[in-house]
Amino acid sequence: MIGQGTWPVPDRDALRRGIELGMTHIDTAEMYGNGRSEEIVGEAIAPYPRESLFLVSKVLPSNATRAGVARACERTLRRMRVDYLDCYLIHWRGDGDLVATMRGLEDLVRDGKTRSLGVSNFDPWDLREAAAALERESIACNQVLYNLGQRTPETHELPWAHEHGAAFVAYTPLGRPKNAPGARVLAEIAGARGVTPEAVALAFLVRDPSSFAIPKANTLAHVEANAAAGDLELSAAELSAIDAAYPARERIGPLPMN
Ligand code: NAP
């Protein structure tokens, strides 16, 4: 449930420490560092069996024509030095032809270049259109901005994921408002559980079985703190204290993006 982000560029040794601690879900994108992030992921994962990892990358909307998706994926695979991805996403919707993009992603599943396909920064309307464009596959995940300061996906994108058996992936999961009472609640739970407030925040975000989070950490202590969230099951009382301290608000306007 807790993976590793890699934006704008990750640290090879931090990624390896994360993998050793079980954070084998690694999220990257051709955009990050103009391909450099994918290259560092490639170096980091080299010692590990490919099947022990869950590798995700994303195509830029500007490359997301039917043929462009295939070319972008080939470049990504070369940079990461792997034969296939576990999930390949369109990074955000953009102005391109969504039907062509989704069919291009389906071609890549058929050709064994990725085991599944997904989207990022899609609201339920975009999701409906993207799903309707698919002929054989279904949307495996939607990656969105979700953290203690931005909980509106809980009432929009998370229900879509439930209805369609998709994963709901939180990016920028460590973002939260500077809120002194909230910080106190996290610190108290963290102290009682022997983890950091960030681990408590992550455990809250993945409390739903469809949810995943991909914190990025270049600092080893941060990697270790984030990995601890994977084993942390918060009690109902702890969940409701966090819910009260960082309340979900109604969305005004479009799905926020980072
Ligand atoms: P984030 O993971 O919420 O925060 C990263 C920052 O938090 C870094 O400064 C990191 O510092 C620090 N940090 C990490 N673990 C910590 C801990 N345990 N305690 C205290 N500080 C900690 O934000 P993000 O990088 O924006 O998002 C995560 C990943 O989501 C990205 O790396 C990327 O893969 C993905 N993403 C996707 C999209 C999209 O449009 N799909 C957009 C944004 C991000 P150090 O590095 O120094 O450890």
Boltz pocket constraint, residues with backbone or C-beta under 6 A from the ligand:
constraints:
  - pocket:
      binder: B
      contacts: [[A, 4], [A, 5], [A, 6], [A, 7], [A, 8], [A, 27], [A, 28], [A, 91], [A, 120], [A, 121], [A, 143], [A, 144], [A, 170], [A, 171], [A, 172], [A, 173], [A, 174], [A, 175], [A, 196], [A, 198], [A, 199], [A, 214], [A, 215], [A, 216], [A, 217], [A, 218], [A, 219], [A, 220], [A, 221], [A, 222], [A, 223], [A, 225], [A, 226], [A, 258]]
      max_distance: 6.0
